[in-house]
């Protein structure tokens, strides 16, 4: 990978993982020092992130981390619900014993994260659960759209787990376990699709509950 590619990946990860808060300034002199690269590849990386909506250029030319908004969260998760529900239906049709074992391993890791109160681990194991289901989809167009949206999903998904002090780790565990049990019981694709929709709708509710006070706090 080139220096610009490496800078792009690191900056994007830092934005998604909330190392860089929404609306935080991105100063080239600091980033260049932190990433140990020159200004040229850094600017190339920032330009790519600007095109993808993770970075915003101000009229004075300075860069900021893109803010989070309730409207964008709703738009992202409404589209996610449609795409993921199709994945869930296909997963029900294409599930194998090997995939069941892999999903069981992930759910067990989620159980451990709940016991140790690790919200960051719950979020990441939940992502892994969904990624396994994605491998069962044969609809390449659906998977491509989902992949294009994935980084936005990941950024908003973390606000509930990282910034909501009342976030219940048991809730996402129960929802993923329900989907797993439906898959193991070989229930209809429609039932599994509805369980997935319910999970994503609840995720959006958690984000909505978290995002308004967070945005107000940032505004102050």
C-alpha distance (Angstrom), angle and dihedral (degrees) to the residues before:
residue distance angle dihedral
X1 . . .
X2 3.79 . .
X3 3.79 122.6 .
X4 3.82 88.8 -104.9
X5 3.82 91.2 52.6
X6 3.79 92.2 49.2
X7 3.80 91.7 47.8
X8 3.79 90.8 48.4
X9 3.81 92.9 51.9
X10 3.80 93.9 46.3
X11 3.79 94.6 46.3
X12 3.80 92.0 47.3
X13 3.81 91.0 49.3
X14 3.80 90.9 49.9
X15 3.81 90.8 51.5
X16 3.81 94.1 46.8
X17 3.81 92.6 45.5
X18 3.81 92.0 48.4
X19 3.80 93.5 -117.3
X20 3.82 81.8 129.2
X21 3.80 109.0 43.0
X22 3.82 121.5 -137.0
X23 3.82 112.1 -82.3
X24 3.83 91.5 12.9
X25 3.84 114.1 146.1
X26 3.80 116.8 -107.6
X27 3.78 107.7 -149.6
X28 3.77 115.0 -165.6
X29 3.78 94.4 -145.0
X30 3.80 92.1 55.9
X31 3.80 95.3 41.7
X32 3.79 92.5 47.6
X33 3.79 90.0 53.8
X34 3.81 95.1 43.5
X35 3.82 93.9 48.2
X36 3.79 93.7 36.7
X37 3.79 94.7 -131.4
X38 3.78 135.3 119.0
X39 3.80 124.5 -99.9
X40 3.84 96.0 -103.2
X41 3.84 99.1 63.6
X42 3.81 89.0 37.5
X43 3.80 91.0 57.2
X44 3.79 90.2 47.7
X45 3.80 89.6 53.7
X46 3.81 92.8 47.4
X47 3.79 90.7 49.6
X48 3.82 91.1 54.7
X49 3.79 90.5 49.2
X50 3.79 90.1 49.1
X51 3.80 90.5 54.2
X52 3.80 89.7 51.1
X53 3.79 93.2 49.8
X54 3.81 98.5 -111.7
X55 3.79 95.2 109.0
X56 3.82 129.8 40.8
X57 3.79 125.4 -154.5
X58 3.80 115.0 -142.9
X59 3.83 123.6 -143.2
X60 3.82 88.7 -101.7
X61 3.81 89.7 57.4
X62 3.80 96.6 -109.0
X63 3.79 119.7 131.7
X64 3.79 128.5 -125.6
X65 3.79 132.3 -174.6
X66 3.80 105.5 -102.8
X67 3.80 112.1 -97.9
X68 3.78 122.2 -118.5
X69 3.78 119.5 -119.8
X70 3.77 136.2 -171.5
X71 3.80 90.3 -129.3
X72 3.81 93.6 55.3
X73 3.81 91.7 45.5
X74 3.79 90.8 54.2
X75 3.79 93.1 46.1
X76 3.80 93.2 48.6
X77 3.80 94.6 47.8
X78 3.80 94.8 43.7
X79 3.79 89.1 56.4
X80 3.80 90.5 41.5
X81 3.80 90.7 54.9
X82 3.80 91.4 55.8
X83 3.80 94.5 46.6
X84 3.81 97.1 42.2
X85 3.80 92.9 46.6
X86 3.80 89.4 59.3
X87 3.81 89.7 48.4
X88 3.81 89.7 51.8
X89 3.79 92.2 51.3
X90 3.81 91.4 50.6
X91 3.80 91.2 45.6
X92 3.80 89.2 58.0
X93 3.79 89.5 53.7
X94 3.82 97.4 44.1
X95 3.81 103.0 34.2
X96 3.82 117.1 136.8
X97 3.81 131.8 -169.7
X98 3.80 89.6 -107.8
X99 3.79 91.0 57.0
X100 3.80 90.9 47.7
X101 3.81 89.6 54.5
X102 3.79 90.9 50.0
X103 3.81 92.3 49.5
X104 3.81 90.5 48.1
X105 3.81 89.6 54.0
X106 3.79 91.0 52.2
X107 3.80 92.9 48.6
X108 3.81 89.5 50.1
X109 3.79 89.1 54.0
X110 3.80 88.5 50.7
X111 3.82 89.3 53.4
X112 3.81 89.4 54.4
X113 3.80 91.2 48.3
X114 3.80 90.3 53.5
X115 3.81 91.3 50.7
X116 3.81 91.4 51.5
X117 3.82 93.2 39.7
X118 3.82 93.8 -122.0
X119 3.79 106.6 158.3
X120 3.81 92.1 175.0
X121 3.80 90.2 57.2
X122 3.81 91.9 48.0
X123 3.79 90.0 54.8
X124 3.80 94.3 47.9
X125 3.80 95.3 44.5
X126 3.80 88.6 48.9
X127 3.79 88.9 54.9
X128 3.80 89.9 51.1
X129 3.81 90.3 51.9
X130 3.80 90.2 55.5
X131 3.80 92.3 45.1
X132 3.80 90.4 57.2
X133 3.79 90.0 53.0
X134 3.81 89.9 49.2
X135 3.81 90.1 60.3
X136 3.82 88.5 61.5
X137 3.79 93.9 57.3
X138 3.79 117.7 101.0
X139 3.80 94.3 -172.6
X140 3.79 101.1 101.3
X141 3.80 94.3 -176.3
X142 3.80 91.5 54.2
X143 3.80 91.6 47.8
X144 3.80 91.6 48.6
X145 3.81 92.7 52.8
X146 3.79 90.6 46.0
X147 3.78 91.3 50.5
X148 3.81 91.0 50.9
X149 3.80 89.3 53.3
X150 3.81 96.4 40.9
X151 3.80 99.2 94.5
X152 3.80 91.6 51.2
X153 3.80 89.4 48.8
X154 3.80 90.9 50.1
X155 3.79 93.2 50.3
X156 3.79 94.5 51.7
X157 3.79 93.4 38.7
X158 3.79 89.2 61.6
X159 3.78 96.3 55.4
X160 3.81 91.1 72.7
X161 3.78 94.7 46.4
X162 3.79 97.3 38.7
X163 3.81 104.9 33.9
X164 3.81 106.9 28.5
X165 3.83 110.5 86.3
X166 3.80 90.0 -166.5
X167 3.80 94.5 53.1
X168 3.80 110.2 136.7
X169 3.79 112.0 -140.0
X170 3.79 89.9 -166.2
X171 3.81 92.8 63.8
X172 3.82 99.1 64.7
X173 3.81 89.3 40.2
X174 3.81 90.9 55.1
X175 3.81 91.7 47.0
X176 3.80 94.6 50.6
X177 3.79 90.8 44.3
X178 3.81 90.2 52.6
X179 3.81 90.9 52.6
X180 3.80 89.9 48.5
X181 3.80 93.1 50.1
X182 3.81 91.2 49.4
X183 3.81 89.8 51.5
X184 3.80 92.0 48.0
X185 3.81 90.8 49.6
X186 3.82 89.0 50.8
X187 3.76 92.4 -125.8
X188 3.78 120.0 175.2
X189 3.76 121.7 -73.0
X190 3.80 89.2 -117.9
X191 3.82 92.3 58.9
X192 3.79 92.4 48.8
X193 3.79 91.2 45.1
X194 3.81 90.5 54.0
X195 3.83 91.4 48.8
X196 3.81 88.6 52.6
X197 3.80 92.1 48.4
X198 3.81 90.6 50.5
X199 3.81 90.4 50.2
X200 3.81 93.4 51.4
X201 3.81 93.5 44.4
X202 3.80 90.1 52.6
X203 3.81 89.8 48.4
X204 3.79 89.1 55.4
X205 3.81 91.2 49.8
X206 3.81 89.4 54.0
X207 3.79 90.2 49.8
X208 3.82 91.3 48.7
X209 3.80 90.9 50.9
X210 3.80 90.8 50.7
X211 3.77 103.6 37.9
X212 3.82 101.6 59.6
X213 3.83 97.6 57.8
X214 3.81 89.8 39.7
X215 3.81 92.3 53.2
X216 3.81 90.3 45.7
X217 3.80 89.9 51.1
X218 3.80 91.4 50.6
X219 3.80 89.3 49.1
X220 3.77 90.9 55.7
